[in-house]
Amino acid sequence: MTDNDAPDWVGFGYSEIAFLLSQMDGPAIEKARGCFDFQPSVFSDEVRGAGLSSLFARSLVVHQDDDVLVPDREAALLAVGIAGARLWSRIAFLGEGEVVADSALMIAGEEITLLLQPRNFGSWVMMVRSPDLSNGHAVMALAESFLEVHPAGTVLVTAETGAGERAALFARTPEGWSVDYPVSETTPNPISECHDETSILASFESLLAHAPSL
């Protein structure tokens, strides 16, 4: 679905992410632990130490004044993105039989928006959303890429903050697209819509723009 060998994607091991999260606090950090599906054992001294060692070897953690270690480069972007997150969007790419074929996570804040995808052995790949694209356009591009390969598949997008969530199921049809909004706290009744190629972007934008805000 995505070309993870492209230079704009960077990989992180789970121990590296665990170390970065262990250096932060606040509600966004607790949300990140859940989104990365981290169990308490991930934050053991051994795991965090391995993460620090790996980040340091890759020059993604550097010494500052008073010998303080701080994230640098892509690790700093990940830390800033998580700390400033205002919107978390989980994206599930469903194949035939609604089997999850892949997934992604969008973390959006005022300063930066990150796109992440899980990979083997607890690793993740991350890309910073281009400032030329909106959040809706970025998620739509991921959906289009998946549905080109899996035309009978669907893409479930769930946008949430600490205040609640809203979800929509996107699929391709002969006429264009279908969008189904399941019942949720913000959608008391199920809604089904049909869109052509010119109007579907507005549905992605609306879903993300109208997600409950902090």
C-alpha positions in Angstrom: 0.0 0.0 0.0 2.8 2.4 0.7 6.4 2.4 -0.4 8.2 2.2 3.0 11.6 2.3 1.3 10.9 5.9 0.2 13.2 8.5 1.8 10.3 10.3 3.5 9.5 7.4 5.7 11.6 6.7 8.8 11.4 3.6 11.0 11.3 3.3 14.8 11.6 0.1 16.9 9.1 -0.3 19.8 11.9 0.1 22.3 12.9 3.5 20.8 9.3 4.7 21.0 9.0 3.4 24.6 12.0 5.4 25.6 10.7 8.6 24.0 7.3 8.1 25.7 9.0 7.4 29.1 10.5 10.9 28.9 7.2 12.6 28.5 3.9 13.0 30.5 0.4 14.4 30.0 -2.9 13.0 28.6 -1.5 12.8 25.1 1.2 10.4 26.3 -1.3 8.1 27.8 -3.3 8.1 24.6 -0.2 7.3 22.6 0.6 4.3 24.8 -2.9 2.9 24.0 -2.6 3.6 20.3 0.8 1.9 20.1 -0.7 -1.0 22.1 2.1 -0.8 24.6 1.8 -3.0 27.7 3.4 -1.9 31.0 6.3 -4.4 30.4 7.4 -2.3 27.4 8.5 0.4 29.8 10.9 -1.7 31.8 14.5 -0.4 32.3 15.8 -3.0 29.9 13.5 -2.1 27.1 13.9 1.7 27.6 17.7 1.2 27.8 17.7 -0.7 24.5 15.7 2.1 22.9 18.0 4.8 24.2 21.0 2.9 22.9 19.5 2.5 19.5 18.4 6.1 19.2 21.8 7.3 20.3 23.6 5.1 17.8 21.4 6.5 15.0 22.0 10.1 16.2 18.3 10.5 17.0 19.2 11.4 20.6 21.9 14.0 21.4 23.5 15.5 24.5 22.6 19.0 25.5 23.7 21.3 28.3 24.4 19.5 31.6 24.7 16.2 29.7 20.9 16.0 29.2 19.7 13.6 26.5 17.1 15.1 24.1 15.5 13.8 20.9 16.8 15.1 17.7 15.8 15.1 14.0 13.0 12.5 13.3 12.8 11.5 16.9 12.2 15.1 17.9 9.4 15.3 15.4 7.7 12.2 16.8 8.0 13.6 20.3 6.6 17.0 19.3 3.8 15.4 17.4 2.7 13.2 20.3 3.0 15.9 22.9 1.0 18.4 20.9 -1.6 15.9 19.5 -5.2 17.2 19.3 -6.6 14.6 17.0 -5.9 10.9 16.8 -7.2 9.1 13.7 -7.0 5.3 13.5 -7.3 3.9 10.0 -8.1 0.2 9.4 -7.7 -1.2 5.9 -10.1 -4.1 5.6 -9.8 -6.8 2.9 -12.4 -9.3 1.9 -14.4 -10.6 4.9 -13.5 -7.4 6.8 -10.1 -8.9 7.7 -7.6 -6.2 8.7 -5.0 -6.1 6.0 -3.1 -3.1 7.3 -3.6 -0.1 9.5 -2.3 3.4 10.1 -2.4 6.1 12.7 -2.6 9.9 12.1 -1.5 12.2 15.0 -2.5 15.8 14.3 -1.7 18.9 16.2 -1.3 22.6 15.6 2.5 22.3 14.8 2.7 19.0 13.0 0.8 16.0 11.6 2.3 12.6 11.6 1.3 9.4 9.7 2.5 6.1 11.2 2.1 2.5 10.2 2.9 -0.6 12.2 5.4 -3.1 10.8 7.0 -6.4 11.8 8.4 -7.0 15.3 6.7 -4.1 16.9 8.3 -1.5 14.7 6.6 1.5 13.1 7.3 3.7 10.1 6.6 7.4 10.3 6.1 10.2 7.8 5.4 13.9 8.4 2.4 15.1 6.5 3.3 17.6 3.8 2.1 21.1 4.6 0.7 21.3 1.1 -1.9 18.6 2.0 -4.8 18.7 4.5 -5.4 15.9 7.0 -8.3 14.8 4.9 -6.3 14.7 1.7 -3.6 12.7 3.4 -5.9 10.0 4.8 -7.8 9.9 1.5 -4.5 9.2 -0.4 -3.9 6.2 1.9 -7.4 4.9 1.4 -7.1 5.3 -2.4 -3.8 3.5 -2.5 -5.2 0.5 -0.5 -8.5 0.3 -2.5 -6.6 0.3 -5.8 -5.0 -3.0 -4.8 -8.1 -4.3 -2.9 -11.1 -2.9 -4.8 -13.6 -5.0 -2.7 -12.1 -3.8 0.5 -13.1 -1.0 2.9 -11.3 1.6 5.0 -12.5 2.4 8.5 -11.4 5.8 9.7 -12.0 6.7 13.4 -11.2 10.2 14.5 -11.0 10.9 18.2 -9.8 13.1 21.0 -10.2 12.8 24.7 -13.8 14.1 24.3 -15.1 11.4 22.0 -14.9 9.9 18.6 -16.5 9.7 15.2 -16.0 7.0 12.6 -16.8 6.4 8.9 -16.4 3.4 6.6 -15.3 4.2 3.1 -15.6 1.9 0.0 -15.4 2.2 -3.7 -18.5 1.7 -5.9 -19.1 1.7 -9.6 -20.4 5.3 -9.2 -17.6 6.5 -7.0 -17.6 6.0 -3.3 -19.9 5.0 -0.4 -19.5 6.3 3.1 -21.2 4.7 6.1 -21.3 6.4 9.5 -22.0 3.8 12.2 -23.8 4.7 15.4 -21.6 6.4 18.0 -21.8 9.1 20.7 -21.7 11.8 18.0 -23.8 9.9 15.4 -27.0 8.7 17.1 -28.4 7.2 13.9 -26.5 5.3 11.1 -26.0 7.4 8.0 -25.1 6.2 4.5 -23.9 8.5 1.7 -22.8 8.2 -1.9 -20.2 10.4 -3.5 -18.5 10.9 -6.8 -14.8 11.6 -7.3 -15.3 15.3 -6.9 -17.1 15.3 -3.6 -15.5 12.4 -1.6 -12.6 14.6 -0.4 -15.1 16.7 1.5 -16.3 13.7 3.4 -12.7 12.9 4.6 -12.3 16.6 5.5 -15.6 16.7 7.3 -14.9 13.6 9.3 -11.6 14.9 10.6 -12.7 18.5 11.0 -15.9 17.6 13.0 -14.2 15.1 15.3 -14.8 16.2 18.9 -12.2 18.6 20.0 -10.5 19.1 23.3 
